[in-house]
Amino acid sequence: MTQRIDYQKQSPELFKKFVEFSMALRHSTIEESIHDLVNIRASQINGCAFCVDMHVKEATIHGERPLRLHHVAIWRESTLFVPRERAALAWTEILTQLPAQGVPDDVYERVRTQLSEKELSDLTFLVMSINAWNRVSVGFQTVPGSYDKALGLDKSGLY
């Protein structure tokens, strides 16, 4: 895989603003562990090799258990996720793969039993962000691991 263009150099101001937006999400009401799960699940759905690689390493650095990382793809069948995490993963999936008829009321209601309005709003911005990153990385074929040292992901021990 070879990166098609360097979007950071081609659109530096837009890249900078988007990084700022993404960094602001780290101070939202969504805890780090759910942040990691959401980033991984959306990236899996979107087939973003760079982002799956990056966020698995990031989650490992944050202390996430390896088995839970393996179970993200099968979270519905897994017993390793609590209701709040399941709600976040369900919301991630429905917004990442928007059905033609929109988000069904039953999905929204199930998620709302676990998240406040503020948390749901913050989570939605997180899902928007990772989906945008997935699109730029898939579109321009960002090479997995190519920014590990710069992002401190070499500390994950996953090599």
CNS distance restraints for C-alpha pairs under 8 A (distance, minus, plus):
assign (resid   1 and name CA) (resid 141 and name CA) 6.92 0.50 0.50
assign (resid   1 and name CA) (resid 143 and name CA) 6.37 0.50 0.50
assign (resid   2 and name CA) (resid 141 and name CA) 6.54 0.50 0.50
assign (resid   2 and name CA) (resid 142 and name CA) 7.38 0.50 0.50
assign (resid   2 and name CA) (resid 143 and name CA) 6.56 0.50 0.50
assign (resid   3 and name CA) (resid 140 and name CA) 5.78 0.50 0.50
assign (resid   3 and name CA) (resid 141 and name CA) 4.79 0.50 0.50
assign (resid   3 and name CA) (resid 142 and name CA) 5.05 0.50 0.50
assign (resid   3 and name CA) (resid 143 and name CA) 6.14 0.50 0.50
assign (resid   4 and name CA) (resid 140 and name CA) 4.92 0.50 0.50
assign (resid   4 and name CA) (resid 141 and name CA) 6.08 0.50 0.50
assign (resid   4 and name CA) (resid 142 and name CA) 7.72 0.50 0.50
assign (resid   5 and name CA) (resid  10 and name CA) 7.96 0.50 0.50
assign (resid   5 and name CA) (resid 140 and name CA) 6.00 0.50 0.50
assign (resid   6 and name CA) (resid  10 and name CA) 6.29 0.50 0.50
assign (resid   6 and name CA) (resid 140 and name CA) 7.78 0.50 0.50
assign (resid   7 and name CA) (resid  11 and name CA) 5.81 0.50 0.50
assign (resid   7 and name CA) (resid  12 and name CA) 7.62 0.50 0.50
assign (resid   7 and name CA) (resid  15 and name CA) 7.67 0.50 0.50
assign (resid   7 and name CA) (resid 140 and name CA) 7.78 0.50 0.50
assign (resid   8 and name CA) (resid  12 and name CA) 5.18 0.50 0.50
assign (resid   8 and name CA) (resid  15 and name CA) 5.71 0.50 0.50
assign (resid  11 and name CA) (resid  15 and name CA) 6.03 0.50 0.50
assign (resid  12 and name CA) (resid  16 and name CA) 6.02 0.50 0.50
assign (resid  13 and name CA) (resid  17 and name CA) 6.24 0.50 0.50
assign (resid  14 and name CA) (resid  18 and name CA) 6.11 0.50 0.50
assign (resid  15 and name CA) (resid  19 and name CA) 6.12 0.50 0.50
assign (resid  16 and name CA) (resid  20 and name CA) 6.25 0.50 0.50
assign (resid  17 and name CA) (resid  21 and name CA) 6.25 0.50 0.50
assign (resid  18 and name CA) (resid  22 and name CA) 6.15 0.50 0.50
assign (resid  19 and name CA) (resid  23 and name CA) 6.03 0.50 0.50
assign (resid  20 and name CA) (resid  24 and name CA) 6.17 0.50 0.50
assign (resid  21 and name CA) (resid  25 and name CA) 6.71 0.50 0.50
assign (resid  22 and name CA) (resid  26 and name CA) 7.32 0.50 0.50
assign (resid  22 and name CA) (resid 126 and name CA) 7.78 0.50 0.50
assign (resid  22 and name CA) (resid 129 and name CA) 6.46 0.50 0.50
assign (resid  23 and name CA) (resid  27 and name CA) 7.72 0.50 0.50
assign (resid  24 and name CA) (resid  28 and name CA) 7.18 0.50 0.50
assign (resid  25 and name CA) (resid 122 and name CA) 7.57 0.50 0.50
assign (resid  25 and name CA) (resid 125 and name CA) 7.69 0.50 0.50
assign (resid  25 and name CA) (resid 126 and name CA) 6.49 0.50 0.50
assign (resid  26 and name CA) (resid  30 and name CA) 7.92 0.50 0.50
assign (resid  26 and name CA) (resid  32 and name CA) 7.48 0.50 0.50
assign (resid  28 and name CA) (resid 119 and name CA) 7.97 0.50 0.50
assign (resid  28 and name CA) (resid 122 and name CA) 6.18 0.50 0.50
assign (resid  29 and name CA) (resid 118 and name CA) 7.45 0.50 0.50
assign (resid  29 and name CA) (resid 119 and name CA) 5.59 0.50 0.50
assign (resid  29 and name CA) (resid 122 and name CA) 6.56 0.50 0.50
assign (resid  30 and name CA) (resid  34 and name CA) 6.57 0.50 0.50
assign (resid  30 and name CA) (resid  35 and name CA) 6.34 0.50 0.50
assign (resid  30 and name CA) (resid 119 and name CA) 6.41 0.50 0.50
assign (resid  30 and name CA) (resid 122 and name CA) 6.86 0.50 0.50
assign (resid  30 and name CA) (resid 123 and name CA) 6.53 0.50 0.50
assign (resid  31 and name CA) (resid  35 and name CA) 6.15 0.50 0.50
assign (resid  32 and name CA) (resid  36 and name CA) 6.19 0.50 0.50
assign (resid  32 and name CA) (resid  62 and name CA) 7.94 0.50 0.50
assign (resid  33 and name CA) (resid  37 and name CA) 6.39 0.50 0.50
assign (resid  33 and name CA) (resid  59 and name CA) 7.31 0.50 0.50
assign (resid  33 and name CA) (resid  62 and name CA) 7.68 0.50 0.50
assign (resid  33 and name CA) (resid  64 and name CA) 7.28 0.50 0.50
assign (resid  34 and name CA) (resid  38 and name CA) 6.03 0.50 0.50
assign (resid  34 and name CA) (resid  85 and name CA) 6.21 0.50 0.50
assign (resid  34 and name CA) (resid  88 and name CA) 7.13 0.50 0.50
assign (resid  35 and name CA) (resid  39 and name CA) 6.25 0.50 0.50
assign (resid  35 and name CA) (resid 126 and name CA) 7.55 0.50 0.50
assign (resid  36 and name CA) (resid  40 and name CA) 6.22 0.50 0.50
assign (resid  36 and name CA) (resid  55 and name CA) 6.39 0.50 0.50
assign (resid  36 and name CA) (resid  56 and name CA) 7.75 0.50 0.50
assign (resid  36 and name CA) (resid  58 and name CA) 7.47 0.50 0.50
assign (resid  36 and name CA) (resid  59 and name CA) 5.66 0.50 0.50
assign (resid  37 and name CA) (resid  41 and name CA) 6.07 0.50 0.50
assign (resid  37 and name CA) (resid  59 and name CA) 7.94 0.50 0.50
assign (resid  37 and name CA) (resid  69 and name CA) 7.93 0.50 0.50
assign (resid  37 and name CA) (resid  72 and name CA) 6.98 0.50 0.50
assign (resid  37 and name CA) (resid  85 and name CA) 7.99 0.50 0.50
assign (resid  37 and name CA) (resid  89 and name CA) 7.33 0.50 0.50
assign (resid  38 and name CA) (resid  42 and name CA) 6.10 0.50 0.50
assign (resid  38 and name CA) (resid  88 and name CA) 6.95 0.50 0.50
assign (resid  38 and name CA) (resid  89 and name CA) 6.09 0.50 0.50
assign (resid  38 and name CA) (resid  92 and name CA) 6.24 0.50 0.50
assign (resid  38 and name CA) (resid 126 and name CA) 7.94 0.50 0.50
assign (resid  38 and name CA) (resid 127 and name CA) 7.05 0.50 0.50
assign (resid  39 and name CA) (resid  43 and name CA) 6.08 0.50 0.50
assign (resid  39 and name CA) (resid  51 and name CA) 7.71 0.50 0.50
assign (resid  39 and name CA) (resid  52 and name CA) 7.73 0.50 0.50
assign (resid  39 and name CA) (resid  55 and name CA) 6.42 0.50 0.50
assign (resid  39 and name CA) (resid 127 and name CA) 7.53 0.50 0.50
assign (resid  39 and name CA) (resid 130 and name CA) 5.90 0.50 0.50
assign (resid  40 and name CA) (resid  44 and name CA) 6.11 0.50 0.50
assign (resid  40 and name CA) (resid  51 and name CA) 7.29 0.50 0.50
assign (resid  40 and name CA) (resid  52 and name CA) 5.45 0.50 0.50
assign (resid  40 and name CA) (resid  55 and name CA) 5.79 0.50 0.50
assign (resid  40 and name CA) (resid  56 and name CA) 6.69 0.50 0.50
assign (resid  40 and name CA) (resid  72 and name CA) 7.51 0.50 0.50
assign (resid  41 and name CA) (resid  45 and name CA) 6.30 0.50 0.50
assign (resid  41 and name CA) (resid  72 and name CA) 6.39 0.50 0.50
assign (resid  41 and name CA) (resid  73 and name CA) 6.71 0.50 0.50
assign (resid  41 and name CA) (resid  89 and name CA) 7.16 0.50 0.50
assign (resid  41 and name CA) (resid  92 and name CA) 7.39 0.50 0.50
assign (resid  41 and name CA) (resid  93 and name CA) 7.55 0.50 0.50
assign (resid  42 and name CA) (resid  46 and name CA) 6.15 0.50 0.50
assign (resid  42 and name CA) (resid  92 and name CA) 6.42 0.50 0.50
assign (resid  42 and name CA) (resid  93 and name CA) 6.72 0.50 0.50
assign (resid  42 and name CA) (resid  96 and name CA) 6.39 0.50 0.50
assign (resid  42 and name CA) (resid 127 and name CA) 7.44 0.50 0.50
assign (resid  42 and name CA) (resid 130 and name CA) 6.88 0.50 0.50
assign (resid  42 and name CA) (resid 131 and name CA) 6.62 0.50 0.50
assign (resid  43 and name CA) (resid  47 and name CA) 5.94 0.50 0.50
assign (resid  43 and name CA) (resid  48 and name CA) 5.10 0.50 0.50
assign (resid  43 and name CA) (resid  49 and name CA) 7.52 0.50 0.50
assign (resid  43 and name CA) (resid  51 and name CA) 5.84 0.50 0.50
assign (resid  43 and name CA) (resid  52 and name CA) 5.47 0.50 0.50
assign (resid  43 and name CA) (resid 130 and name CA) 7.31 0.50 0.50
assign (resid  43 and name CA) (resid 131 and name CA) 7.36 0.50 0.50
assign (resid  43 and name CA) (resid 134 and name CA) 6.19 0.50 0.50
assign (resid  44 and name CA) (resid  48 and name CA) 6.38 0.50 0.50
assign (resid  44 and name CA) (resid  49 and name CA) 7.88 0.50 0.50
assign (resid  44 and name CA) (resid  52 and name CA) 6.31 0.50 0.50
assign (resid  44 and name CA) (resid  73 and name CA) 7.45 0.50 0.50
assign (resid  45 and name CA) (resid  93 and name CA) 7.81 0.50 0.50
assign (resid  45 and name CA) (resid  96 and name CA) 7.61 0.50 0.50
assign (resid  46 and name CA) (resid  96 and name CA) 7.94 0.50 0.50
assign (resid  46 and name CA) (resid 131 and name CA) 7.74 0.50 0.50
assign (resid  46 and name CA) (resid 134 and name CA) 6.65 0.50 0.50
assign (resid  46 and name CA) (resid 135 and name CA) 7.89 0.50 0.50
assign (resid  47 and name CA) (resid 138 and name CA) 7.50 0.50 0.50
assign (resid  48 and name CA) (resid  52 and name CA) 6.14 0.50 0.50
assign (resid  48 and name CA) (resid 134 and name CA) 5.58 0.50 0.50
assign (resid  48 and name CA) (resid 135 and name CA) 7.87 0.50 0.50
assign (resid  48 and name CA) (resid 137 and name CA) 6.69 0.50 0.50
assign (resid  48 and name CA) (resid 138 and name CA) 5.57 0.50 0.50
assign (resid  49 and name CA) (resid  53 and name CA) 6.05 0.50 0.50
assign (resid  49 and name CA) (resid 138 and name CA) 7.70 0.50 0.50
assign (resid  49 and name CA) (resid 143 and name CA) 7.73 0.50 0.50
assign (resid  49 and name CA) (resid 144 and name CA) 6.03 0.50 0.50
assign (resid  50 and name CA) (resid  54 and name CA) 6.08 0.50 0.50
assign (resid  50 and name CA) (resid 137 and name CA) 6.68 0.50 0.50
assign (resid  50 and name CA) (resid 138 and name CA) 7.97 0.50 0.50
assign (resid  50 and name CA) (resid 142 and name CA) 6.03 0.50 0.50
assign (resid  50 and name CA) (resid 143 and name CA) 5.85 0.50 0.50
assign (resid  50 and name CA) (resid 144 and name CA) 4.00 0.50 0.50
assign (resid  50 and name CA) (resid 145 and name CA) 6.86 0.50 0.50
assign (resid  51 and name CA) (resid  55 and name CA) 5.87 0.50 0.50
assign (resid  51 and name CA) (resid 133 and name CA) 7.81 0.50 0.50
assign (resid  51 and name CA) (resid 134 and name CA) 6.60 0.50 0.50
assign (resid  51 and name CA) (resid 137 and name CA) 7.53 0.50 0.50
assign (resid  51 and name CA) (resid 144 and name CA) 7.43 0.50 0.50
assign (resid  52 and name CA) (resid  56 and name CA) 5.98 0.50 0.50
assign (resid  53 and name CA) (resid  57 and name CA) 6.34 0.50 0.50
assign (resid  53 and name CA) (resid 144 and name CA) 6.07 0.50 0.50
assign (resid  53 and name CA) (resid 145 and name CA) 6.91 0.50 0.50
assign (resid  54 and name CA) (resid  58 and name CA) 6.13 0.50 0.50
assign (resid  54 and name CA) (resid 144 and name CA) 7.28 0.50 0.50
assign (resid  54 and name CA) (resid 145 and name CA) 6.98 0.50 0.50
assign (resid  54 and name CA) (resid 148 and name CA) 7.57 0.50 0.50
assign (resid  54 and name CA) (resid 153 and name CA) 7.27 0.50 0.50
assign (resid  55 and name CA) (resid  59 and name CA) 5.90 0.50 0.50
assign (resid  56 and name CA) (resid  60 and name CA) 6.13 0.50 0.50
assign (resid  56 and name CA) (resid  69 and name CA) 7.05 0.50 0.50
assign (resid  57 and name CA) (resid  61 and name CA) 6.30 0.50 0.50
assign (resid  57 and name CA) (resid 153 and name CA) 6.04 0.50 0.50
assign (resid  57 and name CA) (resid 156 and name CA) 5.40 0.50 0.50
assign (resid  57 and name CA) (resid 158 and name CA) 6.86 0.50 0.50
assign (resid  58 and name CA) (resid  62 and name CA) 6.28 0.50 0.50
assign (resid  58 and name CA) (resid 153 and name CA) 6.37 0.50 0.50
assign (resid  58 and name CA) (resid 156 and name CA) 7.06 0.50 0.50
assign (resid  59 and name CA) (resid  63 and name CA) 6.38 0.50 0.50
assign (resid  59 and name CA) (resid  64 and name CA) 5.36 0.50 0.50
assign (resid  60 and name CA) (resid  64 and name CA) 5.06 0.50 0.50
assign (resid  60 and name CA) (resid  65 and name CA) 7.09 0.50 0.50
assign (resid  60 and name CA) (resid  66 and name CA) 7.39 0.50 0.50
assign (resid  60 and name CA) (resid 156 and name CA) 5.96 0.50 0.50
assign (resid  61 and name CA) (resid 153 and name CA) 7.70 0.50 0.50
assign (resid  61 and name CA) (resid 155 and name CA) 7.01 0.50 0.50
assign (resid  61 and name CA) (resid 156 and name CA) 5.23 0.50 0.50
assign (resid  64 and name CA) (resid  68 and name CA) 7.24 0.50 0.50
assign (resid  64 and name CA) (resid  69 and name CA) 7.26 0.50 0.50
assign (resid  65 and name CA) (resid  69 and name CA) 6.60 0.50 0.50
assign (resid  66 and name CA) (resid  70 and name CA) 6.42 0.50 0.50
assign (resid  67 and name CA) (resid  71 and name CA) 6.22 0.50 0.50
assign (resid  68 and name CA) (resid  72 and name CA) 6.30 0.50 0.50
assign (resid  68 and name CA) (resid  80 and name CA) 6.41 0.50 0.50
assign (resid  68 and name CA) (resid  81 and name CA) 7.89 0.50 0.50
assign (resid  71 and name CA) (resid  75 and name CA) 5.67 0.50 0.50
assign (resid  71 and name CA) (resid  78 and name CA) 6.48 0.50 0.50
assign (resid  71 and name CA) (resid  80 and name CA) 7.74 0.50 0.50
assign (resid  74 and name CA) (resid  78 and name CA) 6.16 0.50 0.50
assign (resid  75 and name CA) (resid  79 and name CA) 7.79 0.50 0.50
assign (resid  75 and name CA) (resid  80 and name CA) 7.74 0.50 0.50
assign (resid  75 and name CA) (resid  81 and name CA) 6.96 0.50 0.50
assign (resid  75 and name CA) (resid  86 and name CA) 7.25 0.50 0.50
assign (resid  75 and name CA) (resid  89 and name CA) 7.90 0.50 0.50
assign (resid  76 and name CA) (resid  86 and name CA) 7.47 0.50 0.50
assign (resid  81 and name CA) (resid  85 and name CA) 5.88 0.50 0.50
assign (resid  81 and name CA) (resid  86 and name CA) 6.27 0.50 0.50
assign (resid  82 and name CA) (resid  86 and name CA) 6.24 0.50 0.50
assign (resid  83 and name CA) (resid  87 and name CA) 6.12 0.50 0.50
assign (resid  83 and name CA) (resid 114 and name CA) 6.95 0.50 0.50
assign (resid  84 and name CA) (resid  88 and name CA) 6.34 0.50 0.50
assign (resid  84 and name CA) (resid 114 and name CA) 5.29 0.50 0.50
assign (resid  84 and name CA) (resid 115 and name CA) 7.15 0.50 0.50
assign (resid  85 and name CA) (resid  89 and name CA) 6.15 0.50 0.50
assign (resid  86 and name CA) (resid  90 and name CA) 6.04 0.50 0.50
assign (resid  87 and name CA) (resid  91 and name CA) 6.16 0.50 0.50
assign (resid  87 and name CA) (resid 110 and name CA) 7.03 0.50 0.50
assign (resid  87 and name CA) (resid 111 and name CA) 4.79 0.50 0.50
assign (resid  87 and name CA) (resid 114 and name CA) 6.49 0.50 0.50
assign (resid  87 and name CA) (resid 115 and name CA) 7.81 0.50 0.50
assign (resid  88 and name CA) (resid  92 and name CA) 6.08 0.50 0.50
assign (resid  88 and name CA) (resid 111 and name CA) 7.15 0.50 0.50
assign (resid  88 and name CA) (resid 123 and name CA) 7.37 0.50 0.50
assign (resid  89 and name CA) (resid  93 and name CA) 6.18 0.50 0.50
assign (resid  90 and name CA) (resid  94 and name CA) 6.25 0.50 0.50
assign (resid  90 and name CA) (resid 107 and name CA) 7.60 0.50 0.50
assign (resid  90 and name CA) (resid 111 and name CA) 7.46 0.50 0.50
assign (resid  91 and name CA) (resid  95 and name CA) 6.13 0.50 0.50
assign (resid  91 and name CA) (resid 107 and name CA) 7.66 0.50 0.50
assign (resid  91 and name CA) (resid 108 and name CA) 7.77 0.50 0.50
assign (resid  91 and name CA) (resid 111 and name CA) 6.86 0.50 0.50
assign (resid  91 and name CA) (resid 124 and name CA) 7.91 0.50 0.50
assign (resid  92 and name CA) (resid  96 and name CA) 5.93 0.50 0.50
assign (resid  92 and name CA) (resid 124 and name CA) 7.85 0.50 0.50
assign (resid  92 and name CA) (resid 127 and name CA) 5.92 0.50 0.50
assign (resid  93 and name CA) (resid  97 and name CA) 6.01 0.50 0.50
assign (resid  94 and name CA) (resid  98 and name CA) 5.49 0.50 0.50
assign (resid  94 and name CA) (resid  99 and name CA) 7.26 0.50 0.50
assign (resid  94 and name CA) (resid 103 and name CA) 6.66 0.50 0.50
assign (resid  95 and name CA) (resid 103 and name CA) 7.63 0.50 0.50
assign (resid  95 and name CA) (resid 124 and name CA) 7.98 0.50 0.50
assign (resid  95 and name CA) (resid 127 and name CA) 7.20 0.50 0.50
assign (resid  96 and name CA) (resid 127 and name CA) 7.35 0.50 0.50
assign (resid  96 and name CA) (resid 131 and name CA) 6.82 0.50 0.50
assign (resid  98 and name CA) (resid 102 and name CA) 6.12 0.50 0.50
assign (resid  98 and name CA) (resid 103 and name CA) 6.94 0.50 0.50
assign (resid  99 and name CA) (resid 103 and name CA) 6.69 0.50 0.50
assign (resid 103 and name CA) (resid 107 and name CA) 6.96 0.50 0.50
assign (resid 103 and name CA) (resid 108 and name CA) 6.96 0.50 0.50
assign (resid 104 and name CA) (resid 108 and name CA) 6.51 0.50 0.50
assign (resid 105 and name CA) (resid 109 and name CA) 6.02 0.50 0.50
assign (resid 106 and name CA) (resid 110 and name CA) 6.12 0.50 0.50
assign (resid 107 and name CA) (resid 111 and name CA) 6.25 0.50 0.50
assign (resid 108 and name CA) (resid 112 and name CA) 6.11 0.50 0.50
assign (resid 109 and name CA) (resid 113 and name CA) 6.47 0.50 0.50
assign (resid 110 and name CA) (resid 114 and name CA) 7.34 0.50 0.50
assign (resid 111 and name CA) (resid 115 and name CA) 6.32 0.50 0.50
assign (resid 112 and name CA) (resid 116 and name CA) 6.50 0.50 0.50
assign (resid 112 and name CA) (resid 117 and name CA) 7.46 0.50 0.50
assign (resid 112 and name CA) (resid 120 and name CA) 7.46 0.50 0.50
assign (resid 115 and name CA) (resid 119 and name CA) 5.57 0.50 0.50
assign (resid 115 and name CA) (resid 120 and name CA) 5.79 0.50 0.50
assign (resid 116 and name CA) (resid 120 and name CA) 6.05 0.50 0.50
assign (resid 117 and name CA) (resid 121 and name CA) 6.11 0.50 0.50
assign (resid 118 and name CA) (resid 122 and name CA) 6.12 0.50 0.50
assign (resid 119 and name CA) (resid 123 and name CA) 5.94 0.50 0.50
assign (resid 120 and name CA) (resid 124 and name CA) 6.09 0.50 0.50
assign (resid 121 and name CA) (resid 125 and name CA) 6.53 0.50 0.50
assign (resid 122 and name CA) (resid 126 and name CA) 6.35 0.50 0.50
assign (resid 123 and name CA) (resid 127 and name CA) 6.21 0.50 0.50
assign (resid 124 and name CA) (resid 128 and name CA) 6.16 0.50 0.50
assign (resid 125 and name CA) (resid 129 and name CA) 6.14 0.50 0.50
assign (resid 126 and name CA) (resid 130 and name CA) 6.35 0.50 0.50
assign (resid 127 and name CA) (resid 131 and name CA) 6.11 0.50 0.50
assign (resid 128 and name CA) (resid 132 and name CA) 6.26 0.50 0.50
assign (resid 129 and name CA) (resid 133 and name CA) 6.28 0.50 0.50
assign (resid 130 and name CA) (resid 134 and name CA) 6.00 0.50 0.50
assign (resid 131 and name CA) (resid 135 and name CA) 6.25 0.50 0.50
assign (resid 132 and name CA) (resid 136 and name CA) 6.45 0.50 0.50
assign (resid 133 and name CA) (resid 137 and name CA) 6.10 0.50 0.50
assign (resid 134 and name CA) (resid 138 and name CA) 5.87 0.50 0.50
assign (resid 135 and name CA) (resid 139 and name CA) 5.76 0.50 0.50
assign (resid 136 and name CA) (resid 140 and name CA) 5.98 0.50 0.50
assign (resid 136 and name CA) (resid 141 and name CA) 8.00 0.50 0.50
assign (resid 137 and name CA) (resid 141 and name CA) 5.42 0.50 0.50
assign (resid 137 and name CA) (resid 142 and name CA) 4.89 0.50 0.50
assign (resid 138 and name CA) (resid 142 and name CA) 6.75 0.50 0.50
assign (resid 142 and name CA) (resid 146 and name CA) 7.70 0.50 0.50
assign (resid 147 and name CA) (resid 151 and name CA) 6.06 0.50 0.50
assign (resid 148 and name CA) (resid 152 and name CA) 5.86 0.50 0.50
assign (resid 148 and name CA) (resid 153 and name CA) 4.62 0.50 0.50
assign (resid 148 and name CA) (resid 154 and name CA) 5.43 0.50 0.50
assign (resid 149 and name CA) (resid 153 and name CA) 6.06 0.50 0.50
assign (resid 149 and name CA) (resid 154 and name CA) 5.50 0.50 0.50
assign (resid 154 and name CA) (resid 158 and name CA) 7.73 0.50 0.50
